[in-house]
Amino acid sequence: MSFEDAVELASRDERFMATVYAMNTLLIHKGVYTQKEFEVLFLEWMRKENRRKSAPARAGAAAGR
């Protein structure tokens, strides 16, 4: 299978996930960052997102008191 064939077969989400996988793998193998550094930054982003997503729920609950 060629790269072009793979791009045509993949959904938009699959293309995005494959791109992230390829870029992170390459950056780790090239020594730009380590797996541990990636995991730390991934968790940091997830925590920020969870706080952002739960902030409207907390604000709505506080307003209902």
C-alpha positions in Angstrom: 0.0 0.0 0.0 1.3 3.4 -0.9 1.1 6.5 1.3 -1.5 8.0 -1.1 -3.6 4.8 -0.9 -3.5 4.9 2.9 -4.6 8.5 3.0 -7.5 7.8 0.7 -8.6 4.8 2.8 -8.4 6.6 6.1 -11.1 8.7 7.6 -10.3 12.3 8.7 -9.9 11.2 12.3 -7.7 8.2 11.3 -5.5 10.5 9.3 -5.1 12.8 12.2 -4.3 10.0 14.6 -1.8 8.5 12.2 -0.1 11.9 11.8 0.2 12.4 15.6 1.5 8.9 16.0 4.1 9.3 13.2 5.2 12.7 14.4 5.6 11.7 18.1 7.4 8.4 17.2 9.8 10.3 14.9 10.5 13.0 17.5 11.1 10.4 20.3 13.4 8.3 18.0 15.3 11.5 17.0 15.8 12.4 20.7 13.9 15.6 20.5 12.0 14.5 23.6 11.6 11.3 25.6 8.5 9.2 26.1 8.3 10.4 29.7 8.4 14.0 28.6 5.6 13.3 26.1 3.5 11.6 28.9 4.0 14.6 31.2 2.9 17.1 28.6 0.0 14.8 27.6 -1.2 14.6 31.2 -0.8 18.4 31.6 -3.0 19.0 28.5 -5.6 16.5 29.7 -5.8 18.1 33.2 -6.3 21.5 31.6 -9.0 20.2 29.3 -10.8 18.5 32.2 -10.7 21.7 34.2 -12.0 23.7 31.3 -14.8 21.2 30.6 -15.9 21.0 34.2 -15.8 24.8 34.8 -19.2 25.5 33.2 -20.7 22.6 35.1 -19.3 24.0 38.4 -20.5 27.5 37.5 -24.0 26.2 36.7 -24.2 24.3 39.9 -23.1 27.3 42.0 -25.7 29.5 40.3 -28.4 27.0 41.2 -27.8 27.3 44.9 
